[in-house]
Amino acid sequence: MGLLALAACRKSDAALAGLAPPPVLDHSVKADSVRAKDELFILASQRDPFDLARLADREGAAGLLDALEEGGVVGLTALAALPYADDAEVAYRRLGEVLRLLDPEKTEPVVQATRAIAEKPLRQAELLDPEGIKYCADALLALAKKDAPAAIRADAISALRRLRERGLVDPAEIPTDLDPA
């Protein structure tokens, strides 16, 4: 039994080894990039929904994912704008990777962005990346079962409940220990 657990850990570590490192999502990290000096990124960094929506419209999910990799204020602004992008669900795979790589206590902005994307109204269209959504849902599920701060776990659980509506999460797997009695 112990050998199986060890093998599973090694397989998990090997799978994570092939992923790009996570961005440093800290306000104190100052980027010296074109985006850090871009007027719309600067405006959107104040978290006004109108400016976040304008940024998402201009960049799309792909541009925002590129900005996320810069980390710092630029990365955090990109995360806040992602839910406003029409194609936001294509970001699920990278968000799932970041969730798996970051220390659980540092995942709050990623979990919040993931939850906000999951809370968008369901579209009458085919899912853009069902495997990516499932990958992210699995990462959220793992985080929800960890010893992470309750607020982060609660956001992860809320996102999972929305993803359950798409048939991508088994409701029996979603933790209920934070539910009101």
N, C-alpha and C positions, 0 to 999 in steps of 0.2 A: 504494500500500500504506500509506504514511504517512498519507494522507488518511483511509483507512478506520479506522486506529487512532485518529486525532484525533476522528473522528465518533463512534466507540464510546465514547471518554472523555467527550465532551460529552453523549451520550445517558445514560451512567451517572451523570454529575454532575446532569443534569436530573432523573433518576429519584430520586436521593437528596435533591434539593432539596425535594421534596414531603413528606418524612418528618418526623415530630416529632423534635426534637433528642433526643439520647440523654441518659439520666440521668447524673449525676455519681456514679460508683460508687467512693466513697472513704470510708473510715471516719472521716476527719477532718471530713467534712461533717456538721454537726449540724442536723437538721430540728427545727423548732419546730411540730410538727403534732400532731394528735390521735393519730395512729399512733405517733409517737415517744414518747408518754407512755402508750400502751396497755400494760397489764400483759403480755398474751400476746406482743405484738411484742417487748417487753423480754426476756421469758423466751426466746423463740425466737432472739433475737439471740446467745444463747450457743451456738447450733447443736446443742442437744440434739434428737435425732431425734423424740422424743415430742412436744416442744413445737412443732417445725417441722410435724409431722403435724397437731397440734391447730390450728395457725394456718392451714394449708392447708385443713383441713376447714371452719373457720369462714369463711374468705375466698373460697375457690374460686379458680380461675385468674384470673378477671376482677378480683377484689379484690386479688390479689397483683400483677397487672399495673399496677393503679392505684397501689399502694404502691411498685412499682419506679420509677415516674416521679418519686417524691420524692427518689430518690437517697440518698446517705449510708448510714447504718446501716440505715435503714428499707428502702431499695431492695435492699441486699445481703441483708437478712433475707428479703425477699420472694423474691429469686432462690433462696436456699437452701431455701425452703419449696415453691417451685413443683413440684418433682418429686413431692411428696407429694400434690398435688391430683389428684383423680379425673379432672378434665378438663384436665390439664396440657398436653395437646397443642394446645389452642387458643392457647397462648402462643407457639408456634413462629414465627408471622409477626412478632410484635413483637421476639422475640429475634433473628430474622434481620435486622430493621431495625437494631437496636442493634449487632449484629456488623458490619454494613456501615458504620455511622457512627463507631464508636469507633476510636481508634488501636489497631492490633493488640496492642500491649503492655498495653493496659488491658482486654482482652476476657476475661481468665481467669475471672472469676466467671460471666460469661454463657455461656462455652463449657462450664464445669463444670455449670451448670444444664441446658443443652441436652443434654449427654451423659447426665446423670442421668435426664432425661425419656426420652431414646432408649433407655436401658437398662431401662426398665420393661418388664415382660412384655407381650408382644403380647396384645391383647384380641380376643376373638371378636366383634368389632363393627365397624361401618363407621367409617372414620377421620372425626374431627370436622371437620378442615380440611386435606384433602390438598394444596391449593394452598399453604397456609401452611407446611406441613411441607416441601414442595418448595422454597419460597422460602428457608426457613432452611437447608435442605441446600445450596442453591447458595451461600449466604453462608458456611457452614462450609467448603465446597470452596474458595472464593476465599481464605479465611483460611489454610487448610491449604497453599495453594500460595504464600503470601506469605513474606516474610522476617520471620516472627514468632518469638518465643522457642520453642524446641523443645518445652517442656512444653505450651504452649498448642496448638501444631500437633498434638502427639500426642493431646491430648484431642479436638480437632476431628476428627482422623482416626478415633479410636475411635467418636465419635458417628456419623460418616459410615458406618462399617461396620455399625452397628446399623440405621441408616436404609436401608442397602442391602437389608437383609432384607425391607423393605416395598416394594421395587422402585422406590424414589424416587431412587436414586443409581446411576449406571453404575459398576460396580466398576473398570473400566479408568481412570476419572478420579481415583480415590482415590490420593494420593501414597503411595509405598512406601519413600521414602528414609530413614524413621525405623525401618523394620522391622529386626529382628535379621538378621544375615547368615546 
